[in-house]
Amino acid sequence: MRRFVLAMLAMPMLPAFATAQTAATPATPPAATAPGATPPGPAGDGHWGGHWRHGGMMKMLQAKFAAANTTHDGHLTLAQAQAAGLKPIVDHFSEIDVSHRGYVTMNDIAAWRMDRKAEKLEQRAAALRAQD
């Protein structure tokens, strides 16, 4: 019973400990500094600085997608992507539009991105296996 009472008394202090602990964490995310990881920035993924893993670029892309989608139907054509300056989508439009519909959706873009990430991970895994 004593442990329960002590635990209940300590509960209000937990947010202060959590805040103090998060303030001491490094500013650079661990994924960016992990061995073999691509650092964020211009030399990253080739497009948009390699920030996809952190979600910030996907949010930015969603905003650009919405602005470029002048018909507001959730379908982005190649012409709309070119007019908006969405270079990665323009450069890889045929890869993203696997159904050959003439437009892409955010789901198409996310799936394409995941496929590319999976290919890179498979290549890295094969390289690691080759080292043994």
N, C-alpha and C positions, 0 to 999 in steps of 0.2 A: 504494500500500500504506500509505503514511504517513497519508493521509486516513482510510482504513478504521480504522486503529489509533486515531487521534484521535477518530473518531466513536464507537468502542466505549468509549473511556475517558470520553467525555462522557455516555453513556447513563444512568449512575446519577444524574446531576445533573438530568435532565429533570423528574422529578416535583417537585423543589424549585422549578424555574422555573414550572411549571404552577400550583402552589399559590400562588406569589407573584402570578401574573398574575390568577388568579380572585379573590384577595382584594381586588384593586384595582378590580374591576368594580362598577358602580353597583348599589345595592339595588333600584332600580326596573327592572322588565323593559323592554326596548326597545319591545315591542309596546304597552305602556301609555303611552309617551311619544311614539310616532310620530304624525306629523300625521294628523288625521282618525280616530285610534284612540279607542275608548271607554275612558276611564280605569276601572280597577277600583274597586269601591266601590258604595255605595248608588245612585248615579246611573248605574251601568253599563248592563247589558243589560236591566234591568227586573225580572229575577228572579235571585236569588242573587248580586247584585252584579256580574255580568259577568265572573266569573272562569273561565268555561268554557274559554277559550283556554289557560289554564295547567294544566288537568287536575285541579287541586285540587277544584274543585266537582264534577267528574264522579265523583271518588272518594267525595266526601261523599254525592252522590246515590246511588251504588251501595250505600253502607252504609245509607242511609235506605230505599232500595228493598228491600233484604234484610230490614230490620226490619219494614217495612210489609207485606211479602209473608208473611202469617200462614200460608198454605197451603204455603209453601216449594216452589212449583212453577215459579217464574220468571215467573209471570203476575200482574200487578198490576191489580186491578179498580178502578173508580172509587171504590167504597166504601172499599177499603183505602187508596187515595191520600188520600181525604178524612179518614179516621181518623188517618192519619199526619201530616196537615198539609202534604202536598206540593202547595202552592198552584199552582205552574206546571203541574204535571201535571193537576191538577183543572181548572184554567182552560182548558187546551188539549187535554183528553182526546180529544175527537172528531177533532182534527187529528192527534194522535199515533196513534190507532187507525184507520189508513187502511183496514184490512181489515174493520172493524166486527165484531170478535170479542168485544167486551165486556171486553177486557183489553189491557194493553200489556206489552211486555218491555223490557229495557234496550236491546236493539237498535233497537226502535221509537223509543225516546226519543232515542237517539244519531242515528238517521236523521232524525228530526224536527228536531233541533237543527242538523244539518248543512244541511238544507233551508233553515231560517231564516237561517243564516249565509250561504248562497249567495244568497238573495234580497237580503240587505243588501249583499253585495258587488256584485251586479248593479246595484243602485240607485246605489251609490257610483261604479261604472264609468260608468253613464249620465250621472251628474252631471259627471264629469270630461270625458267626451266633449262634453257640452253647453257646457263652458267654452271649447272650441276653436273 
